[in-house]
Amino acid sequence: GDSVTQMEGPVTLSEEAFLTINCTYTATGYPSLFWYVQYPGEGLQLLLKATKADDKGSNKGFEATYRKETTSFHLEKGSVQVSDSAVYFCALSDYSGYSTLTFGKGTMLLVSP
Amino acid sequence: EAQVTQNPRYLITVTGKKLTVTCSQNMNHEYMSWYRQDPGLGLRQIYYSMNVEVTDKGDVPEGYKVSRKEKRNFPLILESPSPNQTSLYFCASSFVSSSYNEQFFGPGTRLTVL
């Protein structure tokens, strides 16, 4: 079955540091890939997505590129802020007629001033 | 405002006492789903529904029931809660079409079963 593996956290960074959170996946076919973010005490919000190979999703300074050859979708940001502290989930949708998501276990990011 | 609402947000109960967590969306979405979030396990799908009167099991349906009598509502029912159902629960909804549609998540319900 489908699965998503992402690096364990917490990831602790100082403000303005470079961020990478690794994500790899296993799926049949050609899934769509997503990063969701969960701020403290809130539900999940879609951060960015990519629907086909070599697509780059971007939002709020975050980027991720769909790499079919390495089955990866790593999340990057050039300069993190304290307000980026949250839990980040990588997910895929191996579309089968509806929008079911398979999530990774989540990576907590803590950014200090 | 387009949103998914859940009630209650926090609930402490005892083993065996039936409870219902409500979920409602105002976006006319066909698809609705329940997830549980546990430390180190991420989000796992409990049940989902493609439309009114259509429900199906997700990855961890044991101990849960759902119903979809109206398009906007998708309650999660625990007939006889047990401590291993202590978790953070999220409801989500989206449209259904030929391509992926973003899922919108509710704020979560933190359930503790003693």
Chai-1 contact restraints between the chains, C-beta under 6 A:
chainA,res_idxA,chainB,res_idxB,connection_type,confidence,min_distance_angstrom,max_distance_angstrom,comment,restraint_id
A,S32,B,Y100,contact,1.0,0.0,6.0,A-B,restraint_1
A,G43,B,F90,contact,1.0,0.0,6.0,A-B,restraint_2
A,G43,B,F105,contact,1.0,0.0,6.0,A-B,restraint_3
A,G43,B,G106,contact,1.0,0.0,6.0,A-B,restraint_4
A,G43,B,P107,contact,1.0,0.0,6.0,A-B,restraint_5
A,G43,B,G108,contact,1.0,0.0,6.0,A-B,restraint_6
A,L44,B,F105,contact,1.0,0.0,6.0,A-B,restraint_7
A,L46,B,E102,contact,1.0,0.0,6.0,A-B,restraint_8
A,S93,B,Y100,contact,1.0,0.0,6.0,A-B,restraint_9
A,Y95,B,Y100,contact,1.0,0.0,6.0,A-B,restraint_10
A,Y98,B,Y31,contact,1.0,0.0,6.0,A-B,restraint_11
A,Y98,B,M50,contact,1.0,0.0,6.0,A-B,restraint_12
A,Y98,B,V96,contact,1.0,0.0,6.0,A-B,restraint_13
A,S99,B,Y31,contact,1.0,0.0,6.0,A-B,restraint_14
A,S99,B,S94,contact,1.0,0.0,6.0,A-B,restraint_15
A,S99,B,Y100,contact,1.0,0.0,6.0,A-B,restraint_16
A,S99,B,N101,contact,1.0,0.0,6.0,A-B,restraint_17
A,S99,B,Q103,contact,1.0,0.0,6.0,A-B,restraint_18
A,F103,B,G42,contact,1.0,0.0,6.0,A-B,restraint_19
A,F103,B,L43,contact,1.0,0.0,6.0,A-B,restraint_20
A,G104,B,G42,contact,1.0,0.0,6.0,A-B,restraint_21
A,K105,B,G42,contact,1.0,0.0,6.0,A-B,restraint_22
A,G106,B,G42,contact,1.0,0.0,6.0,A-B,restraint_23
